[in-house]
Every structure is written in structure tokens, then in C-alpha cells.
Amino acid sequence: MIRPVLIRPAITGASPSAVSPAINPHRGLFSAFLALALAALLLASPARAQSILRDAETEQFLRDISAPLVEASELEEGNVDIVLINAPSINAFVAGGQVVYLHSGLIEAADDVGEVQGVIAHELGHITGGHIVRRGEGTRAASNISILSLLAGIGAALAGSGDAALAAISAGQRAALGKFLAYSRSEESSADAAGARYLSEAGISGRGSLTFFSKLQNLEFRYQRRQDDDATFTRTHPLSGDRIAILRDSYERDPAWDTPSDPELQARFIRIKAKLSGFLADPNATLRDYPVADQSVAGRYARAYAYHKSAQVDLALAEAESLIASAPNDPYFLELKGQVLLESGRVDEALPPLRRATALTNSEPLIAAMFGHALIATEDEANYPEAEQVLRASVSRDRFNPFAWRQLGTVYAAKGDMPRARLASAEQQVMSRQYSQAIRSAQAAESGLPAGSPDWIRAQDVGLQARALLEEQLERAGR
């Protein structure tokens, strides 16, 4: 099941207050423009306006391909998340915490699992280098230049030279922007070196990393971006050609250079690409890329999602059945069949494959959430105890799933347990940024739960979290 989720609390980024107040937007349009340009660079957080794609198979795959790199980086196992963003651009980033964000467009652009591992290794280099935490060093250096240029401009203005004032401020803003960009490029070079080291220690060839950089370079050529030395100073990243030249020497001397990608991981990667294509792309485009003549697992997988997306239920089920016939115990094929049946209104038929998928994955949270939803959708109260059981298991292992919390709240409400229904609503509302509603729901839950019980304590925690996030939201709006 691939499901877009609009938020994830782990995403953090700079707030507008991170820009030095010394950048005065009232000192001429040119100065204001440069101030805004610098602010955009400093504050860009690609995750804030994007949705996250949640899928059990994809998330397990990303954990598996990153595990040896996380170990090589000496970060604590299990504390690094790889999150997929629904965005067609070829991008990856970190934005605070130990979380690597990959755009779906990056997965689409890659042809080999080693390319994705190279990107992940680079982003882990940003985490271990503390680049997000230390970003203030770069902004402070830029801000100091801004302050000096502003003071010089004020002096010129007081002396009666408006043109000289504007020139001084504008020159300072350009210098500040250049200072920040230079700092950003140094961080990127540092992350490149760290990523190469992690690939080496994990025994993964750097060929994929170089291939991916070559793709980025080709895009730069396609969009006619300058590749000369002067262009370097206007970029947040070093030129792709320079990065390739530096990394190639390191990679080719590494013992892992001739090591091929793990064939099992590569096969799984091809499946993931097909699955994402079927879910995200226009069905006609998917059917063009994966025609009926393509009877590979990837081809059938992509078509199943494309058919389901275009409401061709029988064709989607035929592809799903074909996949299950080839691998009866593959939980993700069973999940696919259950999803098609459930979302086509054939709820009772969806229960067996979803129950089996849940059992095979030991109640994987996302699959269990869908199974719990199917049990509720039968509108048979006899199924509600099982729904409560699987949904509680789901949220206990993955609290960041508003869909599961909403379903669990429905079960509690149906059985008349309104305090816990309101607590489930509060959990879901916090993740949906409905902070005022979350505060009210948490207070209502707390008043109806036994004092000192785990759920009573959790209601207090959720209420405090929602209140803190609301205050932060209001403070940002005020700024």
C-alpha cells in the first residue's frame, strides 16, 4: 500500500528568525531582493510543502540498502530514517535529526540500487558532519558582512549620497550571499568525502555514485547551466564535473570498485521503481513503459497499480493474482490484492489477503493499519475487537501514522470508549497540524481517563506537544 501522508513531526528546518535582522528590506528594492534571495537559501526546507509516501515494502527496502552505510557511519542502528518525499525532482536532503529525505524523482532517475546508496551515503555525511546543526556558522559569517555593508550604507546615506548607500548595501549583500554559498559548497565537499568513505567501509562500489553524478551533470548541460570556474561561486554545490573528478580517483582505488550491486537488492529496486511508477504516473504512461508483453514481476506490478488507478478492477486483480501465483507468500503481493479489493468496495473479499499479509509481516504497521481499516469497513461489530487489536499493534510500532490513529479512534468510538477515541483523535490531529483541535481533544481525553494511567499520561504529553507546536506556529506567523 502506498499512501501519501502530509506531515511528519521529525521534519525540522530553519525558521524565518534565522535570518539576521540586520538585513533591512526597506533599504531599496535591490537590497530587499538580495535579502529575500539569501533568506530563501537559508530557509529552504524541501519537506515542508511536500507529502511523504508511506509504503511498507519501500520503507523496508530503504532500511535494508542503508543499513551497511549507517553502520559504516557509526550512527546508532535503528535511529536513522530514510523517508520518501512525493516530488518529481531529483533531490535528497537532510533537515535536522537523523533523517534522510529522498524525492521520488530520484528513485525514478536511478537505474541501479548503487546509485541510491551513493546518495544516501552522501546525506549520511551531512548528518555525521553536523551540517544542519552548524549551518548557523555559515549564516553568521554572511550576516556579519550584511551588518557591515548596512552600516556603510547608512553612513553614505547620512552624508547625502543615496547612490553610494545603495551601492554599499548591494555589494555587501552580494558578498554575504557569496560567503554563504562558499560555506555550503564546503559542506557538500565534506559530505562527498564522508559518503565515499562509508561506501568503501560497507564494501559497496562507488560506480553507482559516479553514475548518478554524471546524470546530474547531464541535466546541467541540458538546462545550459554554466560549467566554468566563474559559475562555481554562484552555486550551493560544487560543479558536478569537479565532484566526479575528485571522487573517481578515490573510488577507483577502492577494493570495492569492481564489486557488482547485490542482485537481490537490485531486483527489489526494480520492483520498487515499477510500483512507484504505477502509483504516481499517469496510467497511460505506465502502460506505455510496462506493456502487457512485459511479464516480468516489475511489469505486472506496475500495471496492477495503473489498472487500479484507472478503475479497471478486473485487470488489476488479474495482475495481482498472477503475482501471488508466482510467490504465494509474498506479503506485498497479498497486500496489493487486498488494497484493490478494499478500495473497490469488495471489503469481505479483502480480509483474507490482508490478514495473511499482516501475519506474514508480523503485523507490519502500515499493512496492519490497512487490515484494521478493512475490518472496520465491514460495518460488522463482530470484527471490531480484531480491528482494535491490529490497530493498537500498528500505532505501538509506528506512532507517525495519522491514518491508523483515525481508524483506531473509530473503533473506540464504536464501543463507547470516548476518552480513548478523543486521545486517538488528538494523536492524529497533531500530525495533521490541527493543533487547537488536538489540545481540546487531549484535554477531553485526559478528563475521562483514569488518573495516572498510561493513556492519561499520554493525553497530557500530546496536549503539551500540541500547545508547544501551536505557540511556535503563531510565533512564526507573527514574524
Secondary structure, DSSP 8 states (H G I E B T S, - for coil): --EEES--TT-----GGGS-TTS-TTS-HHHHHHHHHHHHHHH--TTTT-EEEE-HHHHHHHHHHHHHHHHHHT--TTS-EEEEEE-SS--EEE-SSSEEEEEHHHHHH--SHHHHHHHHHHHHHHHHTTTTTTHHHHHHHHHHHHHHHHHHHHHHHHTT-HHHHHHHHHHHHHHHHHHHHHHHHHHHHHHHHHHHHHHHHTT--THHHHHHHHHHHHHHHHTT---SHHHHTT-SS--HHHHHHHHHHHHHTSTTTT----HHHHHHHHHHHHHHHHHHS-HHHHHHHS-TT--SHHHHHHHHHHHHHTT-HHHHHHHHHHHHHH-TT-HHHHHHHHHHHHHTT-HHHHHHHHHHHHHHTTS-HHHHHHHHHHHHHTT-GGGHHHHHHHHHHHHHH----HHHHHHHHHHHHHTT-HHHHHHHHHHHHHHTT-HHHHHHHHHHHHHHS-TTSHHHHHHHHHHHHHHHHHHHHHHHHH-
